Amino acid sequence: GSISAVGIGGMFLSSVGVTAALIGKARASAHHEDDWSLNWLSVAFVLCFVIAFELGPGPIPWQIGAEIFPEHARAAAMSAAAALNWVCNAAVGLGFPAMSSAL
């Protein structure tokens, strides 16, 4: 129905925004690193990526998690999922510099 079309259209627009932000970030990063305006442009494209992702597919795992757990276990399960999310984010954030310098 029309609600499905709106949802699919919103996801399409979000994917276009994510793609445009990634292309913009790649083009801004490909130029000289000493140009401060291009550095700020890269930051702006990363922020555009985050906004487009969070308006599109970003909340899907939280919605699915809230739907699959029974009501009596939902709070504990979602708390554990949030904690695991932050632990994994920390591992990626702390491990990336070492992996990047190794490459």
Accessible surface in RSA format (square Angstrom, percent):
REM  Atomic radii and reference values for relative SASA: ProtOr
REM  Chains: A
REM  Algorithm: Lee & Richards
REM  Probe-radius: 1.40
REM  Slices: 20
REM RES _ NUM      All-atoms   Total-Side   Main-Chain    Non-polar    All polar
REM                ABS   REL    ABS   REL    ABS   REL    ABS   REL    ABS   REL
RES GLY A   1    94.61 116.7   0.00   N/A  94.61 116.7  48.20 132.3  46.40 103.9
RES SER A   2    86.49  73.1  73.50  98.1  12.99  29.9  49.40 105.2  37.09  52.0
RES ILE A   3   152.25  86.6 148.19 110.4   4.06   9.8 149.28 107.5   2.96   8.0
RES SER A   4    61.39  51.9  48.61  64.9  12.78  29.4  35.82  76.3  25.57  35.8
RES ALA A   5    63.20  58.1  49.53  76.4  13.67  31.1  55.25  77.8   7.94  21.0
RES VAL A   6   111.66  73.5 102.73  93.0   8.94  21.5 108.64  94.4   3.02   8.2
RES GLY A   7    39.55  48.8   0.00   N/A  39.55  48.8  37.78 103.7   1.77   4.0
RES ILE A   8   120.37  68.5 118.16  88.0   2.22   5.3 119.46  86.0   0.92   2.5
RES GLY A   9    30.50  37.6   0.00   N/A  30.50  37.6  30.22  82.9   0.28   0.6
RES GLY A  10    36.49  45.0   0.00   N/A  36.49  45.0  30.19  82.8   6.31  14.1
RES MET A  11    74.25  38.5  70.22  46.5   4.04   9.6  64.44  54.8   9.81  13.0
RES PHE A  12   129.36  64.7 124.00  76.8   5.36  14.0 128.75  78.1   0.61   1.8
RES LEU A  13   124.31  69.2 116.36  83.2   7.95  20.0 116.64  81.9   7.67  20.6
RES SER A  14     9.78   8.3   2.59   3.5   7.19  16.6   9.09  19.4   0.69   1.0
RES SER A  15    55.16  46.6  50.25  67.1   4.91  11.3  44.73  95.3  10.43  14.6
RES VAL A  16    72.73  47.9  68.62  62.1   4.11   9.9  71.29  61.9   1.44   3.9
RES GLY A  17    25.86  31.9   0.00   N/A  25.86  31.9  22.77  62.5   3.09   6.9
RES VAL A  18    24.60  16.2  24.60  22.3   0.00   0.0  24.60  21.4   0.00   0.0
RES THR A  19    71.81  51.1  70.82  71.8   0.99   2.4  47.69  64.1  24.12  36.5
RES ALA A  20    56.12  51.6  47.05  72.6   9.07  20.6  51.69  72.8   4.43  11.7
RES ALA A  21     3.39   3.1   0.49   0.8   2.91   6.6   2.31   3.3   1.08   2.9
RES LEU A  22    96.05  53.5  91.30  65.3   4.75  11.9  92.02  64.6   4.02  10.8
RES ILE A  23    91.24  51.9  88.63  66.0   2.60   6.3  91.21  65.7   0.03   0.1
RES GLY A  24    11.11  13.7   0.00   N/A  11.11  13.7  10.10  27.7   1.00   2.2
RES LYS A  25    66.99  32.7  66.99  41.1   0.00   0.0  39.90  35.9  27.08  28.8
RES ALA A  26    60.76  55.9  48.85  75.4  11.91  27.1  56.22  79.2   4.54  12.0
RES ARG A  27   167.51  70.3 164.92  84.1   2.59   6.2  53.79  73.5 113.72  68.9
RES ALA A  28     6.59   6.1   0.24   0.4   6.35  14.5   2.95   4.2   3.64   9.6
RES SER A  29    53.65  45.3  30.03  40.1  23.62  54.4  36.07  76.8  17.57  24.6
RES ALA A  30    84.72  77.9  42.97  66.3  41.75  95.0  54.78  77.1  29.95  79.3
RES HIS A  31   104.57  57.1  93.82  65.2  10.75  27.5  56.82  58.6  47.75  55.6
RES HIS A  32   142.50  77.9 134.18  93.3   8.32  21.3  86.49  89.1  56.00  65.2
RES GLU A  33   149.26  85.7 133.72 101.2  15.53  37.0  49.81  96.3  99.44  81.2
RES ASP A  34   130.18  91.2  95.30  94.9  34.88  82.5  50.94 119.9  79.24  79.0
RES ASP A  35    55.89  39.1  49.85  49.6   6.03  14.3  18.25  42.9  37.64  37.5
RES TRP A  36   180.95  72.6 180.54  87.4   0.41   1.0 153.15  81.7  27.80  45.1
RES SER A  37    53.78  45.4  47.27  63.1   6.51  15.0  34.47  73.4  19.30  27.0
RES LEU A  38    36.74  20.5  36.36  26.0   0.39   1.0  36.58  25.7   0.16   0.4
RES ASN A  39    72.31  49.9  69.66  67.3   2.66   6.4  23.82  57.3  48.50  46.9
RES TRP A  40   164.11  65.9 160.24  77.6   3.87   9.1 138.14  73.7  25.97  42.1
RES LEU A  41    78.86  43.9  75.56  54.1   3.30   8.3  78.25  55.0   0.60   1.6
RES SER A  42    14.02  11.8  13.98  18.7   0.04   0.1  10.88  23.2   3.14   4.4
RES VAL A  43    71.66  47.2  70.03  63.4   1.63   3.9  71.61  62.2   0.05   0.1
RES ALA A  44    44.77  41.2  41.19  63.6   3.58   8.1  43.95  61.9   0.82   2.2
RES PHE A  45    53.86  26.9  53.64  33.2   0.22   0.6  53.64  32.5   0.22   0.6
RES VAL A  46    66.40  43.7  65.12  58.9   1.29   3.1  66.40  57.7   0.00   0.0
RES LEU A  47   103.73  57.8 103.73  74.2   0.00   0.0 103.73  72.8   0.00   0.0
RES CYS A  48    64.15  48.5  59.72  66.6   4.43  10.4  13.80  35.0  50.35  54.3
RES PHE A  49    61.98  31.0  61.98  38.4   0.00   0.0  61.98  37.6   0.00   0.0
RES VAL A  50    72.81  47.9  71.57  64.8   1.24   3.0  72.81  63.3   0.00   0.0
RES ILE A  51   104.01  59.2 101.29  75.5   2.71   6.5 104.00  74.9   0.00   0.0
RES ALA A  52    13.48  12.4   9.22  14.2   4.26   9.7  13.39  18.9   0.08   0.2
RES PHE A  53    79.54  39.8  79.54  49.3   0.00   0.0  79.54  48.2   0.00   0.0
RES GLU A  54    92.12  52.9  84.14  63.7   7.98  19.0  36.93  71.4  55.19  45.1
RES LEU A  55   146.40  81.5 114.29  81.8  32.11  80.7 116.59  81.9  29.81  80.2
RES GLY A  56     9.15  11.3   0.00   N/A   9.15  11.3   2.01   5.5   7.14  16.0
RES PRO A  57    48.68  35.5  45.03  41.0   3.65  13.3  45.03  37.2   3.65  22.7
RES GLY A  58     8.18  10.1   0.00   N/A   8.18  10.1   0.32   0.9   7.86  17.6
RES PRO A  59    62.45  45.5  60.32  55.0   2.13   7.7  61.95  51.1   0.50   3.1
RES ILE A  60    70.55  40.1  69.14  51.5   1.41   3.4  70.52  50.8   0.03   0.1
RES PRO A  61    87.88  64.0  75.16  68.5  12.71  46.2  79.80  65.9   8.08  50.2
RES TRP A  62   101.01  40.5  98.73  47.8   2.28   5.4  75.25  40.1  25.77  41.8
RES GLN A  63   103.83  58.1 100.57  73.5   3.26   7.8  43.12  91.8  60.71  46.0
RES ILE A  64    92.48  52.6  90.92  67.7   1.55   3.7  92.48  66.6   0.00   0.0
RES GLY A  65     9.85  12.1   0.00   N/A   9.85  12.1   9.64  26.5   0.20   0.5
RES ALA A  66    31.08  28.6  29.16  45.0   1.92   4.4  29.16  41.1   1.92   5.1
RES GLU A  67   120.06  68.9  95.84  72.5  24.23  57.7  31.35  60.6  88.71  72.4
RES ILE A  68   117.07  66.6  85.12  63.4  31.95  77.0  91.22  65.7  25.85  70.1
RES PHE A  69    68.40  34.2  66.22  41.0   2.18   5.7  66.82  40.5   1.58   4.5
RES PRO A  70    71.00  51.7  59.05  53.8  11.95  43.5  70.71  58.4   0.29   1.8
RES GLU A  71   145.73  83.7 128.75  97.4  16.98  40.4  41.73  80.7 104.00  84.9
RES HIS A  72   166.38  90.9 124.22  86.3  42.16 107.9 103.42 106.6  62.96  73.3
RES ALA A  73    32.15  29.6  29.24  45.1   2.92   6.6  31.97  45.0   0.18   0.5
RES ARG A  74    86.05  36.1  86.05  43.9   0.00   0.0  25.86  35.3  60.19  36.5
RES ALA A  75    78.94  72.6  67.94 104.8  11.00  25.0  76.98 108.4   1.96   5.2
RES ALA A  76    73.63  67.7  59.19  91.3  14.45  32.9  67.20  94.6   6.43  17.0
RES ALA A  77    20.43  18.8   9.33  14.4  11.09  25.2  17.39  24.5   3.04   8.1
RES MET A  78    36.01  18.7  33.98  22.5   2.03   4.8  33.87  28.8   2.14   2.8
RES SER A  79    72.45  61.2  60.11  80.2  12.34  28.4  37.68  80.2  34.77  48.7
RES ALA A  80    64.04  58.9  51.70  79.8  12.33  28.1  58.94  83.0   5.10  13.5
RES ALA A  81    41.47  38.1  31.05  47.9  10.42  23.7  36.93  52.0   4.54  12.0
RES ALA A  82    33.86  31.1  33.75  52.1   0.11   0.3  33.86  47.7   0.00   0.0
RES ALA A  83    57.04  52.4  47.79  73.8   9.24  21.0  56.10  79.0   0.94   2.5
RES LEU A  84   113.14  63.0 110.34  78.9   2.80   7.0 112.64  79.1   0.50   1.3
RES ASN A  85    58.10  40.1  50.79  49.1   7.31  17.6  16.07  38.7  42.03  40.6
RES TRP A  86   181.15  72.7 178.62  86.5   2.53   5.9 153.06  81.6  28.09  45.6
RES VAL A  87    96.89  63.8  92.74  84.0   4.15  10.0  95.98  83.4   0.90   2.5
RES CYS A  88    64.36  48.7  61.47  68.6   2.89   6.8  25.90  65.6  38.46  41.5
RES ASN A  89    75.22  51.9  65.95  63.7   9.26  22.3  17.69  42.6  57.53  55.6
RES ALA A  90    51.81  47.6  40.80  63.0  11.01  25.0  51.39  72.4   0.43   1.1
RES ALA A  91    62.09  57.1  46.50  71.8  15.59  35.5  54.80  77.2   7.30  19.3
RES VAL A  92   106.70  70.2 100.06  90.6   6.64  16.0 106.35  92.4   0.35   0.9
RES GLY A  93    47.27  58.3   0.00   N/A  47.27  58.3  34.40  94.4  12.87  28.8
RES LEU A  94   147.55  82.2 128.70  92.1  18.84  47.4 130.21  91.4  17.34  46.7
RES GLY A  95    27.23  33.6   0.00   N/A  27.23  33.6  26.65  73.1   0.58   1.3
RES PHE A  96   122.28  61.2 121.35  75.2   0.93   2.4 121.68  73.8   0.60   1.7
RES PRO A  97    80.05  58.3  71.07  64.8   8.98  32.7  76.13  62.9   3.92  24.4
RES ALA A  98    67.03  61.6  55.43  85.5  11.60  26.4  62.27  87.7   4.76  12.6
RES MET A  99   125.34  64.9 121.38  80.3   3.97   9.4  89.55  76.1  35.79  47.4
RES SER A 100    54.12  45.7  39.16  52.3  14.96  34.5   8.63  18.4  45.49  63.7
RES SER A 101    97.10  82.1  59.60  79.5  37.50  86.4  53.70 114.3  43.41  60.8
RES ALA A 102    89.12  81.9  46.97  72.5  42.16  95.9  58.41  82.3  30.71  81.4
RES LEU A 103   189.74 105.7 128.65  92.0  61.09 153.6 144.69 101.6  45.05 121.2
END  Absolute sums over single chains surface
CHAIN  1 A     8006.7       6813.5       1193.2       6092.8       1913.9
END  Absolute sums over all chains
TOTAL          8006.7       6813.5       1193.2       6092.8       1913.9
